Amino acid sequence: MSARIAEIGEQDGFAVEGYLKLQATIPESVILADRLFDAAIRAGDMPAAVRAARAQSLNKNGNAETALLLFADAWRQRKLELASAAAEELASRGNLAFMSPVLKSWVRIKQNQPADFADVDPVKNGVLAYYSTDQRIYFDLATGQFDKVKAGLRDISSTKGDFVRNVMISAAESMVGTDGDPAFAQALMRAAAGAGAAKAIIPVKMTADIGVAAFYSRIATALIEQNQPEEGLVLARIANWIAPLRSDVQLVLAYALRANKLPNEALKLFESIPAASPFHLVALEKRIDLLVETKDVDQALLVAKQQVARDSSSVSNQLLEARAQEAVGNMAEVISIYRAITKASDFGKLPPRQQASYRLLLASALERANDWGGAKAELEILLTLDPNNAQGLNLLGFSLLERNGDRAKALALVKRAYEISPDSSAIIDSLGWAYYLQGDTERALPLLEKAAKAAGSDVAINEHLGDIYWSAGRRREARYAWRVASLGSEGEAVERLSQKIDIGLPGRKP
């Protein structure tokens, strides 16, 4: 009972102590092993988690996470036969069974044998084909096959995801020495982490530990993105246990902790990533975002200002301060920072797309500050620089809709944005809203439903969906959408949504 109370009170360390004492008395209890495993993972007590996993396995109550932890335990002890057996057991464990052949390949590499990882037919095993793309590169890095590394990086260069950035940084660190390709390594690091990181790459020999931890980290991120945060935390904890000094692994663990409502430990991890790490700037951004999320906006601003004080000429540092200033509500400061960037003497030397991205930040800030004239002027310059900038097209088009501007032009703009970026929930919402304002509810409704599904509890999108449901006569669904929108609403939106929930759209019968 004391352990359960501690667990409910989010005192996971005390819960683990209680469960361990109890397990000494009733080691056969399946429920106890499950509770110990969950509490140990949340507390980061990996030996206790292993003890629980062994009990689960003995009671034939293990799952994929159990097998993955037992693999890691054997791996860390260099008991490679046991690790191979755990990987084999994983092959029969549900939705994570696809990880088994990759882990077996790492065992072979650790035994100084070829990875022997066969080509995967994406039609027959699409999951393994997708999640092994970067692992093939890690295999080649660990075995010094740099020509194959370059080919693999070219193959995934257009793929989105943090895992692509991570493998590029790992490749740069591995290849920067004289035995590799220093020039190629610097180009990689510049593309992945910026010019600053490329100037001072710290060589890091690729090891099997790093590769295995990267694999666990990638799957952890995917699980969290698929609304399985508890499972994601298990894999992130294991990855950090295998490679505790890797900044990319620490970032994923912090992400998992944040998703599991453990912000304090996440903040400590973000803060621990050193300035010399190519992940330092990403960690700073995440730290500031989390401080804002936990309502510690003054600390967020202090962190940003300290970073600017270290290097006031860094555009990245200026952008960090702008994020924090906006969280505090200092829109004048935000606009001033963005305008200074666009007015800098060397701004015109930047590639057009990069200039457009900074002008988009300025235009968005001006629009939020109700300076529509200034925002419109920036957007028009932006689209001259980068005519296919989906976010710029969408912002200009949606702003015209909201301000009763030229609706035909607005529809053309958001249609173009949708053609370029059809998966953006904000752009899908804009196109649906444009159709709705033209009276075309039949086209508008499926778009708004798609946008709401992708965006979750986004206030604006769910309010738009509620409006369209109401106009279509679907009153109950309209009120449900407005209630979802109200969960995250602030300021005058609270009262507006409350009135809609009570009486419907103004001027229309409920």
N, C-alpha and C positions, 0 to 999 in steps of 0.2 A: 504493500500500500504506500509506503514512504517513497519507494522508487517511482511508482506511478504518479504520485503527487509532484515529485521533483520533475518528472518528464513533462507533465501538463504545465508546470510553471516554467518551462524552458530552462531548467537547470540540469542539462543533460549529463554533465559530469557526475553529479550526485546520483542521478538515475542509474548510470553505469555501475557505480560502486555498489548500489543496492542489488541490482540484478546479478552482478558477479558473486556476491555473497549467497544469494538465493540459489544460483546455479550450482554451487558447490553441494547443496543439499538435494536438489532435484535436477540433475543434469539431463534427464530424459524428457523434460518438459519442452514440447514444441513451441508453445505460446511464449514461454520464457526466452527461448533462443531467438525468436522473432523480435521480441521487445528489446532484448540486449543488442541485437544487431542494429536496429533502427536508432537506439539511443547512442550507441558507440559511434555510428557514422556521423550523426549530428554533432557529437562532441569531438570528433576527430581522433578518437581513441582506437587506432587501428589494431593493436594487439587484442583488445577486447572484442572488436568486430570479427577478427579471425577466429577467436574462441567460439563466438556465436555461430560463425559459418561452419566450423567443424561439427558443432552440435547439430546444426540443421542437416548437414550432409550425412552424419551418422544415423539420424532419424529419418533419412530419405525424404527430407522436406526442403532440400535445397532448390534454389532457382538459378537463373542466369547470373545474378549478382553474386551469389554464393560461389559459383564456379570461377568467376572473374577475380574475386578476392583471394580464393585459394591458389589460383594461378600466380597472382602477384606475390603472395606469401612465399610460395616455392621459388619463384623467380628471384626474389630478393635474397633468399638463402643460397642461391645458385644450385638448387636441387632440380636440375633441368628435367630429369625423368618424371618427377612429380608434377612439374609445370606442364610437361607435355600431356600427362594423364588428365590434368585439370582442363586443358584446352580440348582434349578429346571428349571429356564429359560435357563441356559447353556445347558441343556440336548437337546435342539432343535437348538443349534448353531454350526452346521457344524463340522469341523474336530477336535475341542477340546471338543465336547460334552461328550467324554468318561471320562472327568475329574469329571463330575457331581456326580457320586456315591461315589467317594473318598471324595469329599468335604462334602457331606451329612453325611458321617460317622464321619468326624471331628466335625461337628455340634453336632451330638449325643454324642460324647465323651465329648465335652465341656458342654453338658447338664447333664453330669454324667450318661450317658446311655451307653450300649454296642455299639461298632462300628457297629455291625450287617452288616459286609461286606461279602457278600456271595462269595463262590468260583467262579472263572471266568473260563469258558470253553475257552481255547485259540483258539479253532476252530471257535467258534461263535463270540468271541470278542478278537482277538489277541492283539489289541492295549492296551485295558484296562488290559489284563492279564500281558502284558510285563511291563507297566508303574505302576502297583500296587504292584510289587514284594517287593520293599523296603518299600512302604507305610504300608503294613501289619506289618512289623517289627516296624515301628514307632507307629502304633496303639498299639502294645503290650508293647512297651517301655512306652508309655504315661499312660497305665493302669497297669503297674507293673507286667506284665506276662512274667517274665524273662525266664522261661523254653521254652515258645513258641518263644521268641526272639532267643534263641540259635538254635532252630530247623530252624527258618527262615533264619538265617545267614548261616547255613550249606547248605541250598537249593540254595543260591545265591553265594556261595563262589567261584565258577568257572566262574561267570559272569563278563564280562569286563565293565568298565565304572567308572567315578569318583563318581557316585551315590553310588556304592558299598563301596568305601572307606569312603564316608561321613556317611553312615548309620553305618558302623563299628565303626567310631570314636564317633558318637552319642551314640551308645550302650555302648562303653567303658566308656564314661563320665557318663552315667546313672547308670551303674552297679558297679562302682568302690567303692561305699560306702558299709558299713557293711550289709545293707539290700540286697545288690546284690551279686556279685561274683567277688571280687577284683582280684583274680588270672586270671580268665577268661578275665576280663576287660583289664588287663595289656597285656595279650597275643594278644587280639584284637588290642589294640593300637600299639603294636610292629609291627604287620602285616600291619596295615594301614598307620602308620606314622613314624615308625622307633623306635629304642631302646631308643633314647633320649626322645621322647614324652612319651614313656611308663613309664619312671622313675618318672614323675611328672604329673600325670593326675589330672586335676582340675575337681572335681565333678560338673556336670550340670544336674539338674532335667529336664527330657524330658517334654516339654509342648506341647499343641496342636498348639500353634503359631509356634514352631520350626518344627513340622511335616508338617503343611500347607505350610510354607515357603520352606521346602525341596521339596515338591511336585511341587510347582511353579518353583523352580530352576531347577529341573530335566527336566521339559517340556521346559523351556527356553533354556537349553543347546541343547536339541533335535531339537528345531526349528532352532537354529543357525547352527547346523550341517547339517540341511536340506535346507540350503540357504534361510532362512527366518529370517534375523537378526533383522528387525524392530519388528516383532512379538515377537521374543526372548527377545528383550529389554523391551517390555511391561511387560512380566511375571517376568523378573529379577528385574525390578523396584518394582513391587508389592511385590515380595518375600522380598526384602530388607526393604520395608515399614512395612511389618508384623513383621520381626525379624531383626532389623537393627544392632544388636550387634553380629550376627553370622558370623564367618569368612568364613564358607563354602558358605553362601549366598552372602557375599561380593565378593568372588572369581568369582562366576557365574555372578554377575553384572559387574565386571571388564571385564570378557570375552565378555559379551554382548556389553559393551561400546567400546571395542577394535574392535569388528565386525562391529560396526556402525560408525567407524572412529571418535571416541571420546577418543583419547589416553590419554589426560591430566588427565581427571577424573579417568580413569582406573589406571593410575600410582599412583595417590593419594590413591586409594583404596588398591592397592597392598602394598603401603608403610605403611598404617594404621594398617595392621594386626600385632598384637603384637608378640613379641618373645616367649611368653608363649603359644601361640596358636599352636596346632598340625598342622595347615595349614601354619605356618610361612615359612617353607622351600619351599613349593610349591609357595607361594606368591613371595618369592625372585626369584625363577626360572622364573616365569611369568614376573616379573618386569624387570629382566635383558633381557629377550627375547624381551619385548616391547621397551625397551630403544635401543636395537640393531636395531629393526625394524624401529624406528623413527630416526635412524642415530646418536643417542647420545651414541656412543660406549665408549667414555671416561668416561661418568657417569656410564655406565654399569660396566666397569672395576673397578671404584672406589667403587661402591656398593659391588661388589664381594670381593674386597680386604679388605674392612671394616669387612665383615662377617668372612673372614679367620682370621683377627686380633683378633676377639672375641674368636675364638677357632680354632687354626691352626691344631689341631690333628683330627678334624672332616673331614672324607672323603667326606661327602656331601658338606661341604664348599669348599674343594679343587676342587670338580667337578664344582661347581659354578664358581670359578675363571677360570677354564679351558674353560668353555663356553664363558666367557667374553674375555679371551685372544685370543681365536680363532676369535671372532668378530673383534678384533682390528687387527688381522693378525699375531699375535705372535705365529706361529706354533711351534717354538722351545720351548717356555714356556709351550705350551699345552702338547707337548710330554714329557717334563720334569716332569710335574705334574702327568701325567698318569703313567709314568715309576716309579716315586717315590711311587705311590700307590701299584704297583705290586711288588716292591722291599722291601716293609715294612716287618718288622720282623714277624708280626702276619698275613701276607697275606695268608700263607699256611693253616691257621686254618679256613679260610672262606670256606663255602660250594663250591663244584666244579662249580656249575652254577654261583655263584656270582663271583668267580675268573674269569670265562669265560667272564662275562659281562664287567669286567674292562679290560681284555685283548682285547676285541673287540674294546673298546674305543681307546686303545693304537694303535692297528693295523690300525684302520680307520684313526687316525691322521698321522701315519707313511705313509700310502698310499697316503693321500692328500699332504704330504710333499715330495712325490716322492721317498721315501725310501722303495722300493718294497721288497728288501731283508729282511729288518727288519719287515715289515708288514707280509710277508709270514711266517716268523718264528713264529711270535706271533699267527697268525691264525692257524698254525699247532698245537701249544700247546693248543690253545683254543678248537679245535675240539677233542683233546685227552681228555680234561676235560669234554666237553659237546658235544658229537657227533651229537646231534640233535639240535644244535644251528642254527636256520634258517638264522639269519643275518650273522653269521660267514661263513656258507656254501655259501651264496650268494656273500659275499664280495670276498671270495677266487675264486669262480667260475667266477664272472664277471671280476675280475682283470686279470685272465688268458686269458679271451676273449680279453680284451682291449690290452693286451701285447703280443698277438699272441702266447700264450702258448699252452699247450696241450688242444685242443678244445674238444676232447672226454671226458677228465677228467672234463673240465669246464662244459660241458653239464650235466654230471652225478651229479655234485655238485649242480647246480641250479635246476635240476629236483628234487633232494632230498629236497632242500630248499622249493620248490613249494609244495611238498607233505605235508610238515610240516606246512607251512604258505601260503595257497592258496589265501588269500585275500590281501597280501602285494603288492602294486603297484610296488615297486622297484623289488621284486622278479619276479613278472609277466613279467616286462620289461626285466629282465635278461634272462629269459627262452625264450621269444620271440626273443631277440637279438641273443641268441645262435643258435636258429633254422635258423634265417636269415643268419648268417655267414656260416652256413652249406649249404646254398642255398635252404632251405625249406621255401619259402615265404608263402606257403599255411598254414602251421602251425603257422608261426610267426605273420602274420597279425592280426588274431583275438585276440591274446594275447596282442599285442601292443595297439590295439584299446581299449581293456579292461583296460589296465594299464593307458592309457591316460585319459580315462573317470574317473577313480578313482583319478588320481593325479592332474587333472586340468591343470594348466599352467606349470607344471614341465618342465624345460629346456631339460634335457637329454632324458626323455621319449618321448616328442613331437618331438625332433630332430630324434630319432630313428624311430618313426612312419612316419615322413616325408620321411626318407631314404627308408623305405620299400614301401610306396606308390609310390615313384618315380620308384623303381625297378619293381613294378607291373604295370607300365604304367599309374598310376593315378596321373598325373602331377598337376592338380589343387588342389587336396586334399593334395598332398605333400607340395606345397607352403603354403597352409593354415596352416598345422601342423608346418612348419618351422617358420611361422610368429608368431604363438602362442608361440613357444619356444623362439623366439627373444625378446618377451615382458619382460622376466625376465633374459635375458642373460647379462653377464658382460665379460670384458677382451677380450681375443682372440676369444671367442665364438661369439661375436657380428659380427666380420668380417667374420667368417666362415659361419654363418647362412645367412648373407647378400649375400655372393657369391652363396650359394645354392638357395636362393630365386631368384637370377638373372639368373643363368645359370644351375641350377640343380646339380646333383652329378658329381664330376670330372670324366672325361673320358667317360661320357655317354651322348648321345644326348638328348637335351631337348624336 
